[in-house]
Amino acid sequence: MPKLRTLAVSVLALMTPAVLLAQERAPGNPLTAALFTWAPILLIVALWIFFMRGLGLRGGKGGYRGYMVSSQERLDSIDQNLARIATQLERLTEVLERSERR
């Protein structure tokens, strides 16, 4: 029980106004403070717009529309390769079964 009492005393000591830290305002222009606050957000938005415009200008040859088309072509190519591998595996199992029968 003594540990609980010391814990309660320390919590009460931390809650007293004497322990609270006072935050001082930084001297300077409020416009500068707003600029430093909003600058990272504005930079991220500007970069996003820059990259999206660059991707959109290339149209069918590139860009996000072209990327989706090329992604579909890649998926089709992967499907064809998997089908080819499946047929080769079937042939291999047939050959192995024939060799086991002999």
HELIX and SHEET records of a PDB file:
HELIX    1   1 PRO A    2  MET A   15  1                                  14    
HELIX    2   2 PRO A   30  LEU A   57  1                                  28    
HELIX    3   3 GLY A   63  ARG A  101  1                                  39    
END                                                                             
